[in-house]
Amino acid sequence: LGPDLTKALKETSAYYLLAWRPDGEGGGKKFRRIEVSIKNRPNLSVRVQRGYFETTPEVKQKETTSAKATAPADLLHKAINSLYPKRELSTRLALTYIDTPASGSTLVASMKIEADALKFEQQGDKTAAIVDIAGTVYDDKGKALDNFRHRLTVTPASSAGDAKTPDIIYNYRATLKPGLYQVRVAALDRASGQTGSSAEWVEIPDLSKHGLSMSSLIVGERKSGAAEDEKKVDAPVEDMPVSVDRRFERSSHLRFLVYIYNATRATAAAVNAQPDVALQVQLFRDDQPVVTMPLRKLSTESQDPTHLAYAAEIPLQEMRAGQYVLQVTAIDRIAKTSTSQRVRFEVQ
């Protein structure tokens, strides 16, 4: 594989990506060919699609229509096992791992299905969209360990005003052993036959090794003008709204919650010796730090020393639109060890 891999890396290390949009003239369903060449540079190669259809060809429309006749279970199964994500119905997935004394290692799979893509029809005495959702949890060997399937009824927002039908948010919890897992989910709009799918990986650490560890970073959004009681960030994880697509408005605040496990407790003779953990919060853009917050000692008052929680908010008003990475590092100052978690998000 050496020579071919070297060639592939060399080819993809230096290139220009050009985009072109047709003027939109014409009509019909004619296939338009595209040819691209570089003047006076025969040593350069161009990769380009052969052409495009001015409108969706008839064959695609027939496929969509025939999909309605296919059994919903078959469509969901096909979407979940698709090599590439299905994009007809916008479906996003976020995975978070937490450990609680009561439940142990818990994986939370959060699905988001955009309501704008749903087809609403008359269902009895009301207008609604019927959405089937399904998901499967696999281990690192491809063995299915857990699954779910549900049918949801979505009613549109009132026609009065400019109210938008809320997107579908669905959370599924599974208790799992330490290890590497993949979760694959799919959604089906029963009326249109359109499907959407998504897949993500998550690693659950082994806390029995007693090393310093962290839960996933659980991120949400507090929009500008939120009520005072909505500003609390120390609520239990199950009560904190999770942002599935991690897209935030510049006028809002990014809020996050994380748990620190197995922090070392002081061995001094003092009664109820507590851990000494400090948190470092940073924001990165293009691998460069743009925000570095002061090191902050984690308060252990009224907390379980084995499951320390930390929550905070970050204002986004000064951030430029674009992609960012939130990184939270926990430093055990007694054991002189550290661990960190990262999550990507977008400011719009």
Order of alpha helices (4+ residues) and beta strands (2+ residues): alpha-beta-beta-alpha-alpha-beta-beta-beta-beta-beta-beta-beta-beta-beta-beta-beta-beta-beta-beta-beta-beta-beta-beta
